[in-house]
Amino acid sequence: MIPVAEPNLDGNELKYVVDCVKTGWISSIGSYVTKFENTFSRYCGMKHGIAVANGTVALHVALEALGIKKGDEVIIPSLTFVATANAVKYTGAKPVFVDSEPRTWNIDPEKIEEKITPRTKAIIPVHLYGHPCDMGRITEIAEKHDLAIIEDAAEAHGAEYKGKKIGSLSAISCFSFYGNKILTTGEGGMCLTNDEKLVEKMRQLKDHGMSANRRYYHLQMGYNYRLTNIQAAIGLAQLEKLEETIAIKRKNVQLYNSLLRNIKGITLPVEESWAKNVYWLYSILIEKDYKLKRDELMLKLKKEGIETRPFFLPLHQMP
């Protein structure tokens, strides 16, 4: 069976993990955590990286660091993984759903303003399936209404908007390193920022609210959201070959597109002129005039040894 996604661990992953084990530093403190934070943040064009347990808690930490609380509203796309909404709910705030635009399936900037109220405090654009959102237009709207932006870059490691890396276009950006991502640590995540005060807040929040300068002195309520040194060792090895991984994915997309572009009833993924799409998952849209229903096509592909999965379900249609 050809899987939808699988981790590529043929680099220095084993070497670094063995080295990590030999040092004895296998929990949340160690040189690999620091190296991974520094190297990944520099790769994305940001000053600081805060490694956390997964992408969901990265969003939670980011929201709390920005002061999002009960009674606030946060604008998110309806078409995204549920973690985006859950992180908002963790703070007591209300997720407000916005429809997608039809080409990239990302949040539609032209539908954001109609959802803004006096309670709106932030926008979380999700770079869906590896294609960047229109960050220029979203930033204009956010600045007009004095709203914070948190990039949900869980699916877009290495993607670019107008030549700038995704993750460098907001106050805080959040990444996931789950097992099926372009860059994986098995489970894991990271927040990136250039703001020194936000760095301090997020480091406290992920580590029980503990002061960085006084052990076991807790400045605020916090969480156990730390990434382990072993996971960071895997992440550092993954990062070393990230550009190669992206190049292979983009080459594969060219092949898929050449074979599928003339089939009536199938809409292929796009890449806008201002974007670099990293194609986390090669996603197609089955139109009504296609000869098979979506699930029928999935079953036929399964019989041919090709795994597929449906798109995310729109969150506004769920309980």
Protein Blocks (a to p, Z undefined) as FASTA:
>chain_A
ZZfbdcdfkbmmmmmmmmmmmnopablbdjklmmmmmmmmmmnopabdcddfblklmmmm
mmmmnopaehiacdddfbdcfklmmmmmmnopacddddddfklopacfklmmmmpcfklc
bdcdddehhiacdfklmmmmmmmnopacdddfklmghiaeehiaehiacfbdcddfbfkb
mbdghiacddddfbfklmmmmmmmmnoopafklghiafbdcddfbccfklmmmmmmmmmm
mmmmmmmmmmmmmmmmmmmmmpghiacddddfkbccehlbacddddfkbmbdfklmmmmm
mmnopacddddddfklpZZ
